[in-house]
Amino acid sequence: METAKTKYLGDLRTEITHLRSGSIITTDAPVDNKGKGENFSPTDMVASALGSCIFTIMGIAAREHGFSIDGSKCSITKIMTEAPRKIGEIKIEFDFTGNNYTDKQKKILDYCVRTCPVSLSLKESVFQNVTLKFK
């Protein structure tokens, strides 16, 4: 079953439609690569997908173990390399401050970082610099 359809709109812009939900995402080439930078670039989406995927796996684990990560946030920084132009590093800092997680809960969340499908799908050449901030 198809997941999505992508249409090239011109001027380095695409429109992606998620077939099951009908949700639409527009992408642009970034300003530093001849684009408008008015929307997520495809590489921004990869970096953001890593953060969202880790959060999703954490949410599943938290639910299964009887605690919540609701309201938690993360910041994502994508660092590109030039030759070849590709994602070299994705930095993500998860912020769980204000929660009083037990050591066991913290270990569960840390384990999720290494088991998310996006993380496991990225080449080893993309350094994943992920930190969890609890205090």
Backbone as a chain_set.jsonl record, in Angstrom:
{"seq": "METAKTKYLGDLRTEITHLRSGSIITTDAPVDNKGKGENFSPTDMVASALGSCIFTIMGIAAREHGFSIDGSKCSITKIMTEAPRKIGEIKIEFDFTGNNYTDKQKKILDYCVRTCPVSLSLKESVFQNVTLKFK", "coords": {"N": [[0.843, -1.187, 0.0], [0.609, 2.156, -0.892], [2.265, 4.928, 0.666], [2.567, 7.725, 0.441], [2.187, 10.487, -1.862], [4.076, 12.526, -3.987], [4.35, 15.715, -5.398], [5.987, 17.716, -7.737], [6.183, 21.113, -7.565], [7.478, 23.115, -8.825], [10.059, 25.658, -8.926], [11.786, 24.636, -6.99], [10.195, 23.425, -5.049], [8.115, 21.089, -3.35], [5.116, 19.132, -2.944], [3.782, 17.053, -0.607], [1.565, 14.456, -0.104], [0.0, 12.697, 2.386], [-1.381, 9.645, 2.062], [-3.248, 8.135, 3.572], [-4.337, 9.903, 5.488], [-4.661, 12.321, 4.196], [-3.237, 14.529, 4.862], [-1.098, 17.294, 4.143], [2.172, 18.241, 3.258], [4.425, 20.777, 2.526], [7.499, 21.261, 0.905], [10.585, 23.075, 0.644], [13.595, 23.901, -1.088], [16.471, 24.719, 0.836], [17.591, 28.074, 1.706], [20.373, 28.288, 1.547], [20.88, 26.565, -0.469], [19.965, 27.373, -2.971], [17.207, 27.739, -2.699], [13.929, 28.891, -1.52], [13.42, 28.553, 1.175], [11.075, 28.688, 2.658], [9.565, 26.737, 3.759], [9.829, 23.55, 5.481], [12.834, 21.916, 4.558], [13.694, 18.977, 2.633], [15.818, 17.701, 4.044], [15.573, 18.929, 6.543], [13.212, 17.738, 7.296], [14.014, 15.08, 7.616], [15.738, 15.289, 9.841], [13.912, 16.296, 11.718], [12.083, 14.214, 11.701], [13.527, 12.262, 13.015], [13.579, 13.253, 15.676], [10.776, 13.283, 16.197], [10.161, 10.574, 15.871], [11.674, 9.346, 17.903], [10.382, 10.523, 20.12], [7.841, 9.367, 19.744], [8.346, 6.614, 20.16], [9.219, 6.79, 22.796], [6.833, 7.701, 23.969], [5.173, 5.466, 23.595], [6.563, 3.569, 25.16], [6.482, 4.854, 27.665], [3.72, 4.875, 28.162], [3.261, 2.09, 28.306], [4.663, 1.536, 30.613], [3.429, 2.968, 32.578], [3.762, 5.787, 32.974], [4.028, 9.296, 32.042], [4.983, 11.338, 29.256], [3.947, 13.633, 28.41], [3.828, 16.948, 27.201], [6.554, 17.278, 27.114], [9.516, 18.464, 25.442], [11.654, 18.913, 22.555], [14.688, 20.112, 21.101], [16.009, 20.578, 17.87], [18.816, 20.342, 15.832], [20.189, 20.513, 12.694], [23.053, 19.623, 10.959], [24.834, 20.245, 8.133], [27.079, 18.746, 5.752], [29.57, 19.583, 3.28], [30.947, 18.321, 1.096], [30.409, 15.297, 0.162], [27.3, 17.183, -0.221], [25.323, 16.681, 2.442], [23.462, 15.409, 5.265], [25.356, 15.677, 8.089], [25.343, 15.623, 10.838], [22.942, 15.272, 13.423], [21.658, 17.015, 15.989], [19.926, 16.582, 18.957], [18.157, 17.705, 21.696], [16.397, 16.537, 24.301], [13.978, 17.72, 26.514], [13.086, 17.157, 29.653], [12.684, 18.469, 31.995], [11.238, 19.36, 35.114], [9.779, 17.106, 35.445], [9.599, 14.347, 37.6], [11.116, 11.836, 37.16], [11.81, 8.405, 37.807], [14.892, 6.55, 38.28], [14.67, 4.201, 36.809], [12.666, 4.881, 34.927], [14.006, 6.903, 33.534], [16.034, 5.364, 32.34], [14.488, 3.799, 30.654], [13.538, 5.748, 28.862], [15.977, 6.589, 27.774], [16.787, 4.24, 26.495], [14.951, 4.156, 24.416], [15.914, 6.035, 22.626], [17.885, 4.739, 21.185], [16.487, 2.818, 19.841], [14.601, 3.654, 18.049], [12.883, 3.519, 14.914], [13.613, 5.381, 12.845], [16.122, 6.284, 13.675], [17.532, 3.869, 13.552], [17.47, 3.502, 10.838], [19.025, 5.45, 9.648], [22.162, 6.111, 8.083], [25.374, 5.205, 9.384], [27.099, 7.273, 8.981], [25.776, 9.58, 9.54], [25.945, 11.418, 12.24], [24.37, 10.99, 15.273], [23.569, 12.961, 17.748], [22.289, 12.847, 20.62], [20.739, 14.042, 23.496], [19.399, 13.764, 26.804], [17.678, 15.784, 28.952], [17.067, 16.119, 32.258], [17.03, 17.701, 34.525]], "CA": [[0.0, 0.0, 0.0], [1.382, 3.402, -0.967], [2.256, 5.78, 1.847], [2.441, 9.139, 0.092], [2.44, 10.924, -3.234], [4.771, 13.807, -4.009], [4.213, 16.465, -6.64], [6.939, 18.817, -7.88], [5.404, 22.312, -7.869], [8.331, 24.081, -9.499], [10.816, 26.579, -8.086], [12.415, 23.834, -5.929], [9.165, 23.176, -4.032], [7.3, 19.892, -3.535], [3.943, 18.963, -2.079], [3.67, 15.643, -0.246], [0.255, 14.131, 0.468], [-0.099, 11.431, 3.104], [-2.569, 9.09, 1.439], [-4.25, 7.659, 4.536], [-4.994, 10.999, 6.2], [-4.851, 13.493, 3.356], [-2.377, 15.62, 5.323], [-0.195, 17.79, 3.107], [3.39, 18.926, 3.687], [5.138, 21.438, 1.433], [8.924, 21.424, 1.171], [11.372, 23.985, -0.184], [15.044, 23.842, -0.946], [16.895, 25.769, 1.773], [18.171, 29.286, 1.131], [21.791, 28.057, 1.237], [20.989, 25.659, -1.617], [19.21, 27.948, -4.098], [15.767, 27.696, -2.473], [13.253, 29.969, -0.797], [13.471, 28.29, 2.602], [9.809, 29.1, 3.276], [9.007, 25.542, 4.383], [10.841, 22.545, 5.787], [13.532, 21.285, 3.44], [13.684, 17.528, 2.853], [16.75, 17.309, 5.109], [14.943, 19.351, 7.805], [12.217, 16.725, 7.633], [14.724, 13.905, 8.123], [16.172, 15.591, 11.209], [12.71, 16.405, 12.548], [11.509, 12.874, 11.809], [14.267, 11.556, 14.064], [13.05, 13.699, 16.96], [9.391, 12.819, 16.345], [10.165, 9.122, 16.013], [12.136, 9.038, 19.266], [9.281, 10.866, 21.023], [6.775, 8.379, 19.594], [8.774, 5.389, 20.841], [9.186, 7.119, 24.217], [5.434, 7.743, 24.383], [4.696, 4.081, 23.687], [7.202, 2.955, 26.323], [5.958, 5.487, 28.879], [2.361, 4.358, 28.35], [3.36, 0.692, 28.733], [5.249, 1.459, 31.956], [2.602, 3.715, 33.514], [4.1, 7.191, 33.233], [3.697, 10.174, 30.921], [5.969, 12.319, 28.786], [3.148, 14.729, 27.862], [4.361, 18.297, 27.38], [8.008, 17.319, 26.942], [9.92, 19.121, 24.197], [13.037, 18.709, 22.13], [15.204, 21.039, 20.094], [16.682, 19.809, 16.832], [19.749, 21.084, 14.99], [20.717, 19.72, 11.58], [24.32, 20.162, 10.484], [25.135, 19.715, 6.799], [28.455, 18.732, 5.26], [29.612, 20.17, 1.941], [31.451, 17.487, -0.006], [29.205, 15.718, -0.557], [26.272, 17.866, 0.562], [24.469, 15.704, 3.109], [23.364, 15.601, 6.709], [26.515, 15.125, 8.782], [25.026, 15.445, 12.257], [21.663, 15.743, 13.941], [21.703, 17.216, 17.442], [18.599, 16.687, 19.557], [18.13, 17.749, 23.158], [15.071, 16.323, 24.868], [13.849, 18.443, 27.772], [12.119, 16.554, 30.565], [12.759, 19.169, 33.271], [9.929, 19.516, 35.747], [9.258, 15.767, 35.72], [10.384, 13.621, 38.61], [11.21, 10.46, 36.719], [12.687, 7.508, 38.555], [16.043, 6.096, 37.499], [14.172, 3.202, 35.866], [11.977, 5.601, 33.851], [15.046, 7.562, 32.738], [16.685, 4.334, 31.539], [13.531, 3.427, 29.611], [13.57, 6.823, 27.862], [17.278, 6.533, 27.115], [16.776, 3.073, 25.607], [14.139, 4.503, 23.242], [16.745, 6.81, 21.687], [18.651, 3.808, 20.359], [15.64, 1.794, 19.219], [13.591, 4.232, 17.158], [13.109, 3.079, 13.539], [14.338, 6.372, 12.029], [17.517, 6.213, 14.104], [18.108, 2.638, 13.03], [17.485, 3.579, 9.377], [20.031, 6.405, 9.176], [23.515, 5.593, 7.938], [26.29, 5.524, 10.479], [27.803, 8.512, 8.662], [25.011, 10.678, 10.126], [26.156, 11.354, 13.683], [23.171, 11.314, 16.044], [24.004, 13.501, 19.028], [21.023, 12.973, 21.341], [20.864, 14.148, 24.946], [18.168, 13.853, 27.592], [17.855, 16.737, 30.055], [16.051, 15.84, 33.272], [17.024, 18.759, 35.55]], "C": [[0.887, 1.25, 0.0], [1.214, 4.224, 0.312], [1.93, 7.221, 1.495], [2.616, 9.328, -1.403], [3.082, 12.306, -3.149], [4.637, 14.421, -5.389], [5.248, 17.583, -6.635], [6.161, 20.036, -8.361], [6.185, 23.335, -8.69], [9.041, 24.956, -8.488], [11.361, 25.893, -6.827], [11.469, 23.553, -4.761], [8.417, 21.891, -4.376], [6.109, 19.926, -2.585], [3.768, 17.466, -1.858], [2.296, 15.434, 0.388], [0.335, 12.753, 1.105], [-1.425, 10.801, 2.71], [-3.637, 8.648, 2.441], [-5.041, 8.802, 5.162], [-5.348, 12.191, 5.321], [-4.03, 14.692, 3.8], [-1.387, 16.0, 4.229], [0.974, 18.528, 3.758], [4.032, 19.524, 2.443], [6.601, 21.564, 1.836], [9.52, 22.434, 0.205], [12.835, 23.608, -0.058], [15.437, 24.953, 0.033], [17.551, 26.942, 1.046], [19.632, 29.057, 0.743], [21.995, 27.043, 0.115], [19.995, 26.056, -2.713], [17.695, 27.961, -3.926], [15.236, 28.901, -1.742], [13.321, 29.789, 0.707], [12.197, 28.697, 3.339], [9.097, 27.951, 3.975], [10.156, 24.637, 4.807], [11.522, 22.123, 4.494], [13.433, 19.774, 3.658], [14.642, 17.082, 3.962], [16.279, 17.784, 6.475], [13.944, 18.293, 8.261], [12.867, 15.464, 8.176], [15.136, 14.134, 9.575], [14.977, 15.655, 12.159], [12.037, 15.056, 12.736], [12.222, 12.062, 12.878], [13.734, 11.951, 15.435], [11.637, 13.2, 17.21], [9.319, 11.317, 16.567], [10.607, 8.718, 17.42], [11.032, 9.354, 20.263], [8.151, 9.835, 20.942], [7.115, 7.087, 20.325], [8.784, 5.614, 22.353], [7.749, 7.123, 24.742], [4.838, 6.356, 24.539], [5.255, 3.414, 24.945], [6.661, 3.533, 27.623], [4.559, 4.96, 29.187], [2.401, 2.927, 28.89], [3.882, 0.546, 30.156], [4.558, 2.385, 32.958], [3.067, 5.111, 33.88], [3.881, 7.992, 31.954], [4.884, 11.06, 30.55], [5.246, 13.532, 28.192], [3.784, 16.086, 28.185], [5.871, 18.402, 27.238], [8.323, 17.909, 25.567], [11.314, 18.669, 23.807], [13.415, 19.795, 21.135], [16.087, 20.236, 19.154], [17.567, 20.745, 16.018], [20.316, 20.131, 13.954], [21.986, 20.401, 11.093], [24.679, 19.452, 9.179], [26.646, 19.687, 6.563], [28.421, 19.203, 3.807], [30.023, 19.214, 0.833], [31.438, 16.019, 0.408], [28.231, 16.426, 0.375], [25.318, 16.806, 1.107], [24.363, 16.069, 4.582], [24.567, 14.923, 7.35], [26.212, 14.81, 10.234], [23.629, 15.971, 12.535], [21.806, 15.804, 15.454], [20.274, 17.363, 17.947], [18.759, 16.707, 21.064], [16.682, 17.633, 23.611], [15.035, 16.96, 26.242], [12.706, 17.841, 28.589], [12.142, 17.239, 31.922], [11.348, 19.396, 33.806], [9.258, 18.185, 36.022], [10.176, 15.085, 36.717], [10.434, 12.144, 38.247], [12.144, 9.668, 37.618], [13.872, 7.138, 37.676], [15.614, 5.068, 36.458], [13.488, 3.876, 34.681], [12.974, 6.32, 32.949], [15.764, 6.561, 31.836], [15.779, 3.884, 30.396], [13.566, 4.468, 28.494], [14.884, 6.818, 27.084], [17.343, 5.371, 26.128], [16.015, 3.381, 24.317], [14.939, 5.258, 22.19], [17.429, 5.877, 20.699], [17.788, 2.798, 19.608], [14.577, 2.364, 18.29], [13.909, 3.843, 15.719], [13.846, 4.091, 12.657], [15.817, 6.338, 12.387], [18.21, 4.997, 13.512], [18.23, 2.651, 11.513], [18.553, 4.516, 8.826], [21.401, 5.738, 9.093], [24.364, 6.006, 9.133], [27.054, 6.815, 10.228], [27.043, 9.746, 9.138], [25.137, 10.543, 11.642], [24.895, 11.829, 14.398], [23.598, 11.68, 17.469], [22.752, 13.82, 19.847], [21.289, 13.015, 22.839], [19.481, 14.265, 25.58], [18.447, 14.735, 28.799], [16.713, 16.522, 31.046], [15.982, 16.911, 34.342], [17.62, 20.023, 35.008]], "O": [[1.807, 1.366, 0.81], [0.16, 4.21, 0.947], [1.12, 7.864, 2.162], [3.121, 8.455, -2.109], [2.679, 13.144, -2.342], [4.789, 13.748, -6.409], [5.376, 18.313, -5.652], [5.551, 20.007, -9.43], [5.616, 24.306, -9.19], [8.662, 24.989, -7.317], [11.394, 26.483, -5.747], [11.907, 23.456, -3.615], [8.119, 21.63, -5.542], [6.097, 20.638, -1.581], [3.623, 16.704, -2.813], [1.915, 16.155, 1.31], [0.688, 11.77, 0.453], [-2.484, 11.362, 2.992], [-4.827, 8.785, 2.161], [-6.253, 8.7, 5.349], [-6.23, 12.979, 5.66], [-4.11, 15.758, 3.19], [-0.902, 15.146, 3.487], [0.793, 19.325, 4.678], [4.164, 18.849, 1.422], [6.909, 21.93, 2.971], [9.024, 22.622, -0.906], [13.261, 23.059, 0.958], [14.806, 26.009, 0.055], [18.006, 26.807, -0.09], [20.086, 29.573, -0.278], [23.128, 26.696, -0.219], [19.296, 25.223, -3.29], [16.968, 28.171, -4.897], [15.981, 29.814, -1.387], [13.285, 30.773, 1.446], [12.247, 29.017, 4.526], [8.13, 28.17, 4.704], [11.319, 24.926, 4.526], [10.872, 21.987, 3.458], [13.117, 19.336, 4.764], [14.313, 16.183, 4.736], [16.55, 17.121, 7.477], [13.84, 17.988, 9.449], [12.336, 14.841, 9.094], [14.912, 13.281, 10.433], [15.03, 15.128, 13.271], [11.483, 14.776, 13.799], [11.596, 11.262, 13.573], [13.466, 11.086, 16.269], [11.326, 12.744, 18.31], [8.509, 10.841, 17.362], [9.992, 7.856, 18.048], [10.762, 8.553, 21.159], [7.569, 9.473, 21.964], [6.274, 6.527, 21.029], [8.4, 4.724, 23.112], [7.479, 6.61, 25.828], [4.095, 6.09, 25.483], [4.521, 2.775, 25.699], [6.408, 2.795, 28.576], [4.249, 4.638, 30.334], [1.665, 2.589, 29.817], [3.587, -0.44, 30.832], [5.052, 2.566, 34.071], [2.796, 5.579, 34.986], [3.581, 7.424, 30.905], [5.673, 11.471, 31.401], [5.874, 14.366, 27.54], [4.221, 16.326, 29.31], [6.415, 19.506, 27.241], [7.502, 17.857, 24.652], [12.056, 18.117, 24.618], [12.565, 20.327, 20.421], [16.814, 19.336, 19.574], [17.126, 21.805, 15.573], [20.855, 19.076, 14.29], [21.998, 21.607, 10.843], [24.809, 18.228, 9.131], [27.388, 20.503, 7.109], [27.361, 19.218, 3.18], [29.488, 19.296, -0.273], [32.426, 15.554, 0.976], [28.316, 16.297, 1.596], [24.61, 16.132, 0.358], [25.089, 16.931, 5.077], [24.772, 13.723, 7.17], [26.747, 13.856, 10.799], [23.193, 16.971, 11.966], [22.042, 14.793, 16.114], [19.504, 18.171, 17.427], [19.413, 15.84, 21.643], [15.856, 18.505, 23.345], [15.948, 16.768, 27.046], [11.53, 17.996, 28.26], [11.675, 16.666, 32.906], [10.4, 19.597, 33.047], [8.269, 18.132, 36.754], [11.395, 15.245, 36.664], [9.863, 11.304, 38.943], [13.137, 10.191, 38.124], [13.858, 7.383, 36.469], [16.136, 5.063, 35.343], [13.713, 3.478, 33.538], [12.803, 6.343, 31.73], [16.072, 6.878, 30.686], [16.255, 3.617, 29.293], [13.617, 4.115, 27.315], [14.891, 7.021, 25.87], [17.9, 5.514, 25.04], [16.398, 2.913, 23.244], [14.67, 5.133, 20.995], [17.539, 6.191, 19.514], [18.306, 2.005, 18.822], [13.732, 1.618, 17.794], [15.077, 3.833, 15.33], [14.633, 3.689, 11.799], [16.672, 6.36, 11.501], [19.338, 5.087, 13.028], [19.016, 1.886, 10.954], [18.945, 4.393, 7.665], [21.751, 4.907, 9.93], [24.104, 7.011, 9.794], [27.604, 7.397, 11.163], [27.598, 10.846, 9.143], [24.518, 9.671, 12.252], [24.413, 12.935, 14.156], [23.939, 10.816, 18.276], [22.221, 14.929, 19.776], [21.969, 12.147, 23.388], [18.537, 14.784, 24.984], [19.356, 14.455, 29.58], [15.544, 16.717, 30.716], [14.958, 17.025, 35.017], [17.7, 21.022, 35.722]]}, "num_chains": 1, "name": "protein.A"}
